[in-house]
Amino acid sequence: MAAKKTTSLERMLERVETLDATTLAGLAQRLAKERGLFERVFNVLQEGLLVVDADGEIAYAHASAHRLLGLKPDDVSTPSFWRVVPGLRAALAPAMESANPVTRELALSYPEPRTVRLHLVPLEAPADGPRRFAIILNDITREKLDTDQRIESERVASIMLLAAGVAHELGNPLNSLTIHLQVVERRLKKIKGIDKRDTEALTDSIRVCREEVARLDGIISNFLGAIRPNPPDLADTGLGDVLKEVLSFQQRELADRGITVEVEGTHALPLVLADRNQVKQVFFNLIKNASEAMPPGGQLRIRAGSDDEHVTLAFADNGSGIKPEDMARLFEPYHTTKPAGHGLGMMVVQRIMRSHGGLIGVESKAGQGTVVTLQFPQRHRRVKMLQ
């Protein structure tokens, strides 16, 4: 076995009792200098580094360890590590007794919520004094969050793919039902000798069936459009003109509900690069959502404007607003507060805005109303938002 090399500093420390005062002063300065160097190196590290004994007494903790554990560097008395992280002693005790390195993941709630990976490594036991252990703390909060999000995304993608196949297959029987209901309705009109009231009742039942089939077909179409989006066919587009078309199309529905619409600032908007049909879908979904959120007699205000980089439209209603717990899930598929809603409208709106390099913002207070703001980049400033 090769002999262990010793440094000149270690050799000097071995005969410290024989050194004169001048040499001792130089040695102390050298030790302080080397300690300062190691402190600076350790403090650069993002990982937390501590040295503790079996009783949890902290012999050393550098800057990142203080930050992760909420310790104050200027504290006269450092608390026990077991008090700083309650419940950890029982988990690490077996490893400390066996002198084997161990790794654990733990959730810290102080000084802020974090997920931390802890590595415990036994240090060589000194001849006199308690046995000590090095503890390295890695903040894996972001890593854990990214992993959880990736797993959730993969899970949702698998479910969506399966559901897309089912939705596609449902299209054929729905088409067949529509055709057969039309045949039944035509034959019913030709049959003689049936009581008029019975005929009207059967006709009404057929009408309800056809409407329900049409509703199911619409749900499937919206679903397939949401999970299999088409890339935008970009062209110079006047957002004011598109908005005018959508409002004209929805005019009767809005009038039936007594909803008034105020539009301001759409006449002199700069052109943007956009897919006209997809932008129509965005406007249609937002106006429909606003009208359904308001009681009869509600008011929808649409304000448009532009600056050097963006064209902005804000849709403000005075409806029921959105609860905080629902705001967090606003763009999730199938999350809806409407009895007959499918929960895909806002997901589609967000997807279209992203594919246009735009942004969507939502502000809402329950009982006061909602403001949805769309921001489109001007042609010379177009960027694509990352998914």
TORKOL-4160 file (C-alpha; in steps of 0.2 Angstrom, whole numbers, padded with zeros to 4 digits, m for minus):
387
<pt num="1" X="0000" Y="0000" Z="0000"/>
<pt num="2" X="0007" Y="0017" Z="m0005"/>
<pt num="3" X="0012" Y="0029" Z="0008"/>
<pt num="4" X="0001" Y="0044" Z="0010"/>
<pt num="5" X="0009" Y="0060" Z="0004"/>
<pt num="6" X="0009" Y="0074" Z="0016"/>
<pt num="7" X="0010" Y="0093" Z="0012"/>
<pt num="8" X="0023" Y="0105" Z="0019"/>
<pt num="9" X="0009" Y="0113" Z="0029"/>
<pt num="10" X="0004" Y="0096" Z="0037"/>
<pt num="11" X="0022" Y="0092" Z="0041"/>
<pt num="12" X="0023" Y="0109" Z="0050"/>
<pt num="13" X="0008" Y="0106" Z="0060"/>
<pt num="14" X="0015" Y="0090" Z="0066"/>
<pt num="15" X="0029" Y="0099" Z="0074"/>
<pt num="16" X="0019" Y="0115" Z="0079"/>
<pt num="17" X="0025" Y="0113" Z="0098"/>
<pt num="18" X="0043" Y="0116" Z="0092"/>
<pt num="19" X="0040" Y="0131" Z="0081"/>
<pt num="20" X="0045" Y="0149" Z="0087"/>
<pt num="21" X="0033" Y="0163" Z="0088"/>
<pt num="22" X="0037" Y="0171" Z="0072"/>
<pt num="23" X="0035" Y="0154" Z="0063"/>
<pt num="24" X="0018" Y="0152" Z="0072"/>
<pt num="25" X="0012" Y="0169" Z="0067"/>
<pt num="26" X="0016" Y="0165" Z="0049"/>
<pt num="27" X="0008" Y="0148" Z="0050"/>
<pt num="28" X="m0008" Y="0156" Z="0057"/>
<pt num="29" X="m0008" Y="0168" Z="0043"/>
<pt num="30" X="m0006" Y="0154" Z="0030"/>
<pt num="31" X="m0020" Y="0144" Z="0038"/>
<pt num="32" X="m0032" Y="0159" Z="0038"/>
<pt num="33" X="m0028" Y="0163" Z="0020"/>
<pt num="34" X="m0031" Y="0145" Z="0015"/>
<pt num="35" X="m0047" Y="0145" Z="0025"/>
<pt num="36" X="m0053" Y="0161" Z="0017"/>
<pt num="37" X="m0049" Y="0153" Z="0000"/>
<pt num="38" X="m0059" Y="0137" Z="0004"/>
<pt num="39" X="m0074" Y="0148" Z="0011"/>
<pt num="40" X="m0074" Y="0158" Z="m0006"/>
<pt num="41" X="m0074" Y="0142" Z="m0016"/>
<pt num="42" X="m0088" Y="0134" Z="m0005"/>
<pt num="43" X="m0099" Y="0149" Z="m0006"/>
<pt num="44" X="m0099" Y="0149" Z="m0025"/>
<pt num="45" X="m0107" Y="0132" Z="m0024"/>
<pt num="46" X="m0126" Y="0132" Z="m0026"/>
<pt num="47" X="m0128" Y="0116" Z="m0017"/>
<pt num="48" X="m0129" Y="0117" Z="0002"/>
<pt num="49" X="m0114" Y="0110" Z="0012"/>
<pt num="50" X="m0114" Y="0106" Z="0030"/>
<pt num="51" X="m0104" Y="0096" Z="0043"/>
<pt num="52" X="m0114" Y="0089" Z="0057"/>
<pt num="53" X="m0111" Y="0076" Z="0071"/>
<pt num="54" X="m0123" Y="0062" Z="0076"/>
<pt num="55" X="m0132" Y="0074" Z="0088"/>
<pt num="56" X="m0136" Y="0086" Z="0074"/>
<pt num="57" X="m0124" Y="0099" Z="0080"/>
<pt num="58" X="m0118" Y="0110" Z="0065"/>
<pt num="59" X="m0099" Y="0112" Z="0064"/>
<pt num="60" X="m0100" Y="0120" Z="0048"/>
<pt num="61" X="m0113" Y="0127" Z="0035"/>
<pt num="62" X="m0108" Y="0138" Z="0020"/>
<pt num="63" X="m0119" Y="0152" Z="0012"/>
<pt num="64" X="m0130" Y="0141" Z="0001"/>
<pt num="65" X="m0134" Y="0130" Z="0016"/>
<pt num="66" X="m0139" Y="0145" Z="0026"/>
<pt num="67" X="m0150" Y="0150" Z="0012"/>
<pt num="68" X="m0159" Y="0133" Z="0009"/>
<pt num="69" X="m0162" Y="0130" Z="0028"/>
<pt num="70" X="m0166" Y="0148" Z="0033"/>
<pt num="71" X="m0151" Y="0150" Z="0045"/>
<pt num="72" X="m0144" Y="0167" Z="0049"/>
<pt num="73" X="m0125" Y="0167" Z="0047"/>
<pt num="74" X="m0123" Y="0180" Z="0061"/>
<pt num="75" X="m0132" Y="0169" Z="0074"/>
<pt num="76" X="m0121" Y="0167" Z="0089"/>
<pt num="77" X="m0129" Y="0150" Z="0093"/>
<pt num="78" X="m0133" Y="0139" Z="0078"/>
<pt num="79" X="m0148" Y="0127" Z="0081"/>
<pt num="80" X="m0146" Y="0108" Z="0079"/>
<pt num="81" X="m0149" Y="0102" Z="0062"/>
<pt num="82" X="m0162" Y="0090" Z="0069"/>
<pt num="83" X="m0172" Y="0105" Z="0075"/>
<pt num="84" X="m0170" Y="0114" Z="0058"/>
<pt num="85" X="m0176" Y="0099" Z="0048"/>
<pt num="86" X="m0188" Y="0090" Z="0060"/>
<pt num="87" X="m0192" Y="0072" Z="0057"/>
<pt num="88" X="m0175" Y="0069" Z="0048"/>
<pt num="89" X="m0166" Y="0061" Z="0062"/>
<pt num="90" X="m0176" Y="0045" Z="0062"/>
<pt num="91" X="m0173" Y="0043" Z="0043"/>
<pt num="92" X="m0154" Y="0046" Z="0044"/>
<pt num="93" X="m0150" Y="0037" Z="0060"/>
<pt num="94" X="m0148" Y="0019" Z="0052"/>
<pt num="95" X="m0136" Y="0026" Z="0039"/>
<pt num="96" X="m0126" Y="0035" Z="0053"/>
<pt num="97" X="m0124" Y="0020" Z="0063"/>
<pt num="98" X="m0119" Y="0009" Z="0048"/>
<pt num="99" X="m0107" Y="0023" Z="0041"/>
<pt num="100" X="m0114" Y="0021" Z="0023"/>
<pt num="101" X="m0118" Y="0035" Z="0012"/>
<pt num="102" X="m0136" Y="0039" Z="0010"/>
<pt num="103" X="m0147" Y="0049" Z="m0002"/>
<pt num="104" X="m0165" Y="0056" Z="0003"/>
<pt num="105" X="m0177" Y="0068" Z="m0005"/>
<pt num="106" X="m0187" Y="0079" Z="0007"/>
<pt num="107" X="m0199" Y="0093" Z="0005"/>
<pt num="108" X="m0194" Y="0109" Z="0015"/>
<pt num="109" X="m0208" Y="0121" Z="0020"/>
<pt num="110" X="m0196" Y="0134" Z="0028"/>
<pt num="111" X="m0190" Y="0147" Z="0023"/>
<pt num="112" X="m0200" Y="0143" Z="0007"/>
<pt num="113" X="m0207" Y="0128" Z="0000"/>
<pt num="114" X="m0193" Y="0118" Z="m0009"/>
<pt num="115" X="m0189" Y="0100" Z="m0014"/>
<pt num="116" X="m0172" Y="0095" Z="m0009"/>
<pt num="117" X="m0161" Y="0080" Z="m0012"/>
<pt num="118" X="m0150" Y="0076" Z="0003"/>
<pt num="119" X="m0133" Y="0066" Z="0002"/>
<pt num="120" X="m0125" Y="0061" Z="0019"/>
<pt num="121" X="m0107" Y="0055" Z="0018"/>
<pt num="122" X="m0098" Y="0049" Z="0034"/>
<pt num="123" X="m0081" Y="0058" Z="0037"/>
<pt num="124" X="m0066" Y="0049" Z="0044"/>
<pt num="125" X="m0068" Y="0048" Z="0062"/>
<pt num="126" X="m0055" Y="0059" Z="0072"/>
<pt num="127" X="m0045" Y="0051" Z="0086"/>
<pt num="128" X="m0053" Y="0063" Z="0099"/>
<pt num="129" X="m0070" Y="0071" Z="0096"/>
<pt num="130" X="m0087" Y="0066" Z="0089"/>
<pt num="131" X="m0089" Y="0057" Z="0073"/>
<pt num="132" X="m0095" Y="0069" Z="0059"/>
<pt num="133" X="m0104" Y="0068" Z="0043"/>
<pt num="134" X="m0104" Y="0079" Z="0027"/>
<pt num="135" X="m0122" Y="0084" Z="0021"/>
<pt num="136" X="m0124" Y="0090" Z="0003"/>
<pt num="137" X="m0141" Y="0098" Z="m0001"/>
<pt num="138" X="m0147" Y="0100" Z="m0019"/>
<pt num="139" X="m0162" Y="0111" Z="m0023"/>
<pt num="140" X="m0172" Y="0100" Z="m0035"/>
<pt num="141" X="m0188" Y="0110" Z="m0035"/>
<pt num="142" X="m0187" Y="0115" Z="m0053"/>
<pt num="143" X="m0181" Y="0098" Z="m0058"/>
<pt num="144" X="m0196" Y="0089" Z="m0049"/>
<pt num="145" X="m0208" Y="0102" Z="m0056"/>
<pt num="146" X="m0202" Y="0099" Z="m0074"/>
<pt num="147" X="m0203" Y="0080" Z="m0071"/>
<pt num="148" X="m0220" Y="0081" Z="m0064"/>
<pt num="149" X="m0226" Y="0092" Z="m0079"/>
<pt num="150" X="m0218" Y="0081" Z="m0091"/>
<pt num="151" X="m0227" Y="0065" Z="m0084"/>
<pt num="152" X="m0243" Y="0075" Z="m0084"/>
<pt num="153" X="m0241" Y="0081" Z="m0102"/>
<pt num="154" X="m0237" Y="0063" Z="m0108"/>
<pt num="155" X="m0252" Y="0056" Z="m0098"/>
<pt num="156" X="m0263" Y="0070" Z="m0106"/>
<pt num="157" X="m0256" Y="0067" Z="m0123"/>
<pt num="158" X="m0260" Y="0048" Z="m0122"/>
<pt num="159" X="m0277" Y="0051" Z="m0116"/>
<pt num="160" X="m0280" Y="0064" Z="m0130"/>
<pt num="161" X="m0274" Y="0052" Z="m0143"/>
<pt num="162" X="m0285" Y="0038" Z="m0137"/>
<pt num="163" X="m0300" Y="0050" Z="m0136"/>
<pt num="164" X="m0296" Y="0057" Z="m0153"/>
<pt num="165" X="m0298" Y="0039" Z="m0160"/>
<pt num="166" X="m0314" Y="0036" Z="m0151"/>
<pt num="167" X="m0321" Y="0053" Z="m0157"/>
<pt num="168" X="m0317" Y="0049" Z="m0175"/>
<pt num="169" X="m0325" Y="0033" Z="m0174"/>
<pt num="170" X="m0341" Y="0041" Z="m0166"/>
<pt num="171" X="m0343" Y="0051" Z="m0182"/>
<pt num="172" X="m0349" Y="0037" Z="m0193"/>
<pt num="173" X="m0364" Y="0031" Z="m0182"/>
<pt num="174" X="m0369" Y="0049" Z="m0179"/>
<pt num="175" X="m0370" Y="0053" Z="m0198"/>
<pt num="176" X="m0380" Y="0037" Z="m0199"/>
<pt num="177" X="m0392" Y="0042" Z="m0186"/>
<pt num="178" X="m0395" Y="0059" Z="m0194"/>
<pt num="179" X="m0399" Y="0050" Z="m0211"/>
<pt num="180" X="m0411" Y="0038" Z="m0203"/>
<pt num="181" X="m0420" Y="0052" Z="m0193"/>
<pt num="182" X="m0422" Y="0061" Z="m0209"/>
<pt num="183" X="m0430" Y="0046" Z="m0217"/>
<pt num="184" X="m0441" Y="0043" Z="m0202"/>
<pt num="185" X="m0447" Y="0061" Z="m0202"/>
<pt num="186" X="m0451" Y="0060" Z="m0221"/>
<pt num="187" X="m0460" Y="0043" Z="m0220"/>
<pt num="188" X="m0470" Y="0049" Z="m0205"/>
<pt num="189" X="m0477" Y="0064" Z="m0215"/>
<pt num="190" X="m0483" Y="0051" Z="m0228"/>
<pt num="191" X="m0492" Y="0040" Z="m0216"/>
<pt num="192" X="m0511" Y="0043" Z="m0216"/>
<pt num="193" X="m0523" Y="0038" Z="m0202"/>
<pt num="194" X="m0512" Y="0044" Z="m0188"/>
<pt num="195" X="m0519" Y="0056" Z="m0175"/>
<pt num="196" X="m0512" Y="0073" Z="m0178"/>
<pt num="197" X="m0507" Y="0075" Z="m0160"/>
<pt num="198" X="m0497" Y="0059" Z="m0161"/>
<pt num="199" X="m0489" Y="0065" Z="m0177"/>
<pt num="200" X="m0484" Y="0081" Z="m0169"/>
<pt num="201" X="m0477" Y="0072" Z="m0153"/>
<pt num="202" X="m0467" Y="0060" Z="m0164"/>
<pt num="203" X="m0461" Y="0075" Z="m0175"/>
<pt num="204" X="m0455" Y="0084" Z="m0160"/>
<pt num="205" X="m0446" Y="0069" Z="m0153"/>
<pt num="206" X="m0437" Y="0067" Z="m0169"/>
<pt num="207" X="m0432" Y="0085" Z="m0169"/>
<pt num="208" X="m0425" Y="0083" Z="m0152"/>
<pt num="209" X="m0415" Y="0068" Z="m0157"/>
<pt num="210" X="m0408" Y="0078" Z="m0172"/>
<pt num="211" X="m0403" Y="0092" Z="m0161"/>
<pt num="212" X="m0394" Y="0081" Z="m0149"/>
<pt num="213" X="m0385" Y="0072" Z="m0163"/>
<pt num="214" X="m0380" Y="0089" Z="m0170"/>
<pt num="215" X="m0374" Y="0094" Z="m0153"/>
<pt num="216" X="m0364" Y="0078" Z="m0151"/>
<pt num="217" X="m0356" Y="0081" Z="m0168"/>
<pt num="218" X="m0352" Y="0099" Z="m0163"/>
<pt num="219" X="m0343" Y="0093" Z="m0147"/>
<pt num="220" X="m0333" Y="0080" Z="m0158"/>
<pt num="221" X="m0328" Y="0093" Z="m0171"/>
<pt num="222" X="m0322" Y="0105" Z="m0157"/>
<pt num="223" X="m0313" Y="0091" Z="m0149"/>
<pt num="224" X="m0304" Y="0086" Z="m0164"/>
<pt num="225" X="m0300" Y="0104" Z="m0169"/>
<pt num="226" X="m0292" Y="0107" Z="m0152"/>
<pt num="227" X="m0281" Y="0092" Z="m0152"/>
<pt num="228" X="m0277" Y="0092" Z="m0170"/>
<pt num="229" X="m0274" Y="0110" Z="m0174"/>
<pt num="230" X="m0270" Y="0116" Z="m0191"/>
<pt num="231" X="m0255" Y="0128" Z="m0193"/>
<pt num="232" X="m0261" Y="0146" Z="m0196"/>
<pt num="233" X="m0262" Y="0152" Z="m0214"/>
<pt num="234" X="m0254" Y="0169" Z="m0211"/>
<pt num="235" X="m0259" Y="0184" Z="m0222"/>
<pt num="236" X="m0261" Y="0202" Z="m0219"/>
<pt num="237" X="m0277" Y="0204" Z="m0208"/>
<pt num="238" X="m0287" Y="0218" Z="m0202"/>
<pt num="239" X="m0293" Y="0213" Z="m0184"/>
<pt num="240" X="m0306" Y="0226" Z="m0184"/>
<pt num="241" X="m0314" Y="0219" Z="m0200"/>
<pt num="242" X="m0314" Y="0202" Z="m0193"/>
<pt num="243" X="m0322" Y="0207" Z="m0177"/>
<pt num="244" X="m0336" Y="0216" Z="m0187"/>
<pt num="245" X="m0339" Y="0200" Z="m0196"/>
<pt num="246" X="m0341" Y="0190" Z="m0180"/>
<pt num="247" X="m0352" Y="0203" Z="m0172"/>
<pt num="248" X="m0363" Y="0203" Z="m0187"/>
<pt num="249" X="m0364" Y="0184" Z="m0186"/>
<pt num="250" X="m0368" Y="0184" Z="m0167"/>
<pt num="251" X="m0380" Y="0199" Z="m0168"/>
<pt num="252" X="m0396" Y="0190" Z="m0167"/>
<pt num="253" X="m0390" Y="0179" Z="m0152"/>
<pt num="254" X="m0384" Y="0195" Z="m0143"/>
<pt num="255" X="m0400" Y="0204" Z="m0146"/>
<pt num="256" X="m0411" Y="0190" Z="m0140"/>
<pt num="257" X="m0402" Y="0191" Z="m0123"/>
<pt num="258" X="m0403" Y="0210" Z="m0123"/>
<pt num="259" X="m0384" Y="0212" Z="m0123"/>
<pt num="260" X="m0377" Y="0228" Z="m0129"/>
<pt num="261" X="m0360" Y="0229" Z="m0137"/>
<pt num="262" X="m0348" Y="0244" Z="m0137"/>
<pt num="263" X="m0333" Y="0244" Z="m0149"/>
<pt num="264" X="m0320" Y="0257" Z="m0148"/>
<pt num="265" X="m0303" Y="0260" Z="m0157"/>
<pt num="266" X="m0305" Y="0247" Z="m0171"/>
<pt num="267" X="m0305" Y="0258" Z="m0186"/>
<pt num="268" X="m0286" Y="0263" Z="m0188"/>
<pt num="269" X="m0278" Y="0247" Z="m0182"/>
<pt num="270" X="m0262" Y="0241" Z="m0191"/>
<pt num="271" X="m0263" Y="0225" Z="m0201"/>
<pt num="272" X="m0256" Y="0209" Z="m0193"/>
<pt num="273" X="m0251" Y="0193" Z="m0200"/>
<pt num="274" X="m0264" Y="0181" Z="m0195"/>
<pt num="275" X="m0276" Y="0167" Z="m0201"/>
<pt num="276" X="m0293" Y="0175" Z="m0203"/>
<pt num="277" X="m0303" Y="0160" Z="m0199"/>
<pt num="278" X="m0293" Y="0156" Z="m0184"/>
<pt num="279" X="m0295" Y="0173" Z="m0177"/>
<pt num="280" X="m0314" Y="0173" Z="m0181"/>
<pt num="281" X="m0314" Y="0157" Z="m0170"/>
<pt num="282" X="m0305" Y="0166" Z="m0156"/>
<pt num="283" X="m0317" Y="0181" Z="m0156"/>
<pt num="284" X="m0332" Y="0170" Z="m0158"/>
<pt num="285" X="m0327" Y="0160" Z="m0142"/>
<pt num="286" X="m0323" Y="0175" Z="m0132"/>
<pt num="287" X="m0339" Y="0184" Z="m0136"/>
<pt num="288" X="m0350" Y="0168" Z="m0133"/>
<pt num="289" X="m0341" Y="0166" Z="m0116"/>
<pt num="290" X="m0345" Y="0184" Z="m0112"/>
<pt num="291" X="m0363" Y="0183" Z="m0117"/>
<pt num="292" X="m0366" Y="0167" Z="m0107"/>
<pt num="293" X="m0358" Y="0174" Z="m0092"/>
<pt num="294" X="m0369" Y="0189" Z="m0091"/>
<pt num="295" X="m0388" Y="0190" Z="m0087"/>
<pt num="296" X="m0400" Y="0197" Z="m0099"/>
<pt num="297" X="m0396" Y="0216" Z="m0102"/>
<pt num="298" X="m0378" Y="0214" Z="m0099"/>
<pt num="299" X="m0365" Y="0225" Z="m0108"/>
<pt num="300" X="m0349" Y="0219" Z="m0118"/>
<pt num="301" X="m0336" Y="0232" Z="m0121"/>
<pt num="302" X="m0322" Y="0229" Z="m0134"/>
<pt num="303" X="m0308" Y="0241" Z="m0134"/>
<pt num="304" X="m0294" Y="0240" Z="m0147"/>
<pt num="305" X="m0277" Y="0249" Z="m0148"/>
<pt num="306" X="m0259" Y="0248" Z="m0154"/>
<pt num="307" X="m0242" Y="0253" Z="m0150"/>
<pt num="308" X="m0225" Y="0251" Z="m0159"/>
<pt num="309" X="m0225" Y="0233" Z="m0157"/>
<pt num="310" X="m0242" Y="0226" Z="m0153"/>
<pt num="311" X="m0261" Y="0227" Z="m0158"/>
<pt num="312" X="m0272" Y="0224" Z="m0143"/>
<pt num="313" X="m0290" Y="0220" Z="m0140"/>
<pt num="314" X="m0299" Y="0219" Z="m0123"/>
<pt num="315" X="m0316" Y="0211" Z="m0121"/>
<pt num="316" X="m0324" Y="0216" Z="m0105"/>
<pt num="317" X="m0340" Y="0210" Z="m0098"/>
<pt num="318" X="m0350" Y="0214" Z="m0083"/>
<pt num="319" X="m0355" Y="0196" Z="m0079"/>
<pt num="320" X="m0353" Y="0184" Z="m0065"/>
<pt num="321" X="m0334" Y="0183" Z="m0066"/>
<pt num="322" X="m0322" Y="0169" Z="m0063"/>
<pt num="323" X="m0319" Y="0161" Z="m0046"/>
<pt num="324" X="m0300" Y="0160" Z="m0041"/>
<pt num="325" X="m0300" Y="0141" Z="m0041"/>
<pt num="326" X="m0307" Y="0141" Z="m0058"/>
<pt num="327" X="m0295" Y="0154" Z="m0065"/>
<pt num="328" X="m0280" Y="0142" Z="m0061"/>
<pt num="329" X="m0289" Y="0129" Z="m0073"/>
<pt num="330" X="m0296" Y="0141" Z="m0086"/>
<pt num="331" X="m0286" Y="0134" Z="m0101"/>
<pt num="332" X="m0287" Y="0116" Z="m0095"/>
<pt num="333" X="m0296" Y="0104" Z="m0107"/>
<pt num="334" X="m0314" Y="0099" Z="m0101"/>
<pt num="335" X="m0314" Y="0111" Z="m0086"/>
<pt num="336" X="m0330" Y="0120" Z="m0088"/>
<pt num="337" X="m0342" Y="0129" Z="m0076"/>
<pt num="338" X="m0356" Y="0128" Z="m0089"/>
<pt num="339" X="m0370" Y="0115" Z="m0088"/>
<pt num="340" X="m0369" Y="0112" Z="m0107"/>
<pt num="341" X="m0350" Y="0117" Z="m0109"/>
<pt num="342" X="m0337" Y="0106" Z="m0117"/>
<pt num="343" X="m0322" Y="0115" Z="m0109"/>
<pt num="344" X="m0312" Y="0117" Z="m0125"/>
<pt num="345" X="m0316" Y="0135" Z="m0130"/>
<pt num="346" X="m0302" Y="0144" Z="m0120"/>
<pt num="347" X="m0290" Y="0130" Z="m0124"/>
<pt num="348" X="m0293" Y="0133" Z="m0142"/>
<pt num="349" X="m0291" Y="0152" Z="m0140"/>
<pt num="350" X="m0274" Y="0150" Z="m0131"/>
<pt num="351" X="m0268" Y="0138" Z="m0144"/>
<pt num="352" X="m0272" Y="0149" Z="m0158"/>
<pt num="353" X="m0265" Y="0165" Z="m0150"/>
<pt num="354" X="m0249" Y="0155" Z="m0146"/>
<pt num="355" X="m0247" Y="0149" Z="m0164"/>
<pt num="356" X="m0249" Y="0167" Z="m0170"/>
<pt num="357" X="m0235" Y="0173" Z="m0158"/>
<pt num="358" X="m0248" Y="0182" Z="m0147"/>
<pt num="359" X="m0252" Y="0183" Z="m0129"/>
<pt num="360" X="m0269" Y="0181" Z="m0119"/>
<pt num="361" X="m0272" Y="0188" Z="m0102"/>
<pt num="362" X="m0287" Y="0186" Z="m0091"/>
<pt num="363" X="m0292" Y="0197" Z="m0076"/>
<pt num="364" X="m0308" Y="0193" Z="m0067"/>
<pt num="365" X="m0317" Y="0196" Z="m0050"/>
<pt num="366" X="m0331" Y="0185" Z="m0045"/>
<pt num="367" X="m0348" Y="0195" Z="m0046"/>
<pt num="368" X="m0340" Y="0209" Z="m0056"/>
<pt num="369" X="m0335" Y="0203" Z="m0073"/>
<pt num="370" X="m0320" Y="0197" Z="m0083"/>
<pt num="371" X="m0308" Y="0206" Z="m0095"/>
<pt num="372" X="m0299" Y="0195" Z="m0108"/>
<pt num="373" X="m0285" Y="0204" Z="m0117"/>
<pt num="374" X="m0277" Y="0198" Z="m0133"/>
<pt num="375" X="m0260" Y="0205" Z="m0139"/>
<pt num="376" X="m0255" Y="0202" Z="m0157"/>
<pt num="377" X="m0238" Y="0206" Z="m0163"/>
<pt num="378" X="m0236" Y="0218" Z="m0177"/>
<pt num="379" X="m0229" Y="0211" Z="m0194"/>
<pt num="380" X="m0212" Y="0218" Z="m0191"/>
<pt num="381" X="m0211" Y="0212" Z="m0173"/>
<pt num="382" X="m0219" Y="0194" Z="m0175"/>
<pt num="383" X="m0212" Y="0181" Z="m0163"/>
<pt num="384" X="m0218" Y="0164" Z="m0159"/>
<pt num="385" X="m0222" Y="0160" Z="m0141"/>
<pt num="386" X="m0214" Y="0144" Z="m0135"/>
<pt num="387" X="m0226" Y="0130" Z="m0130"/>
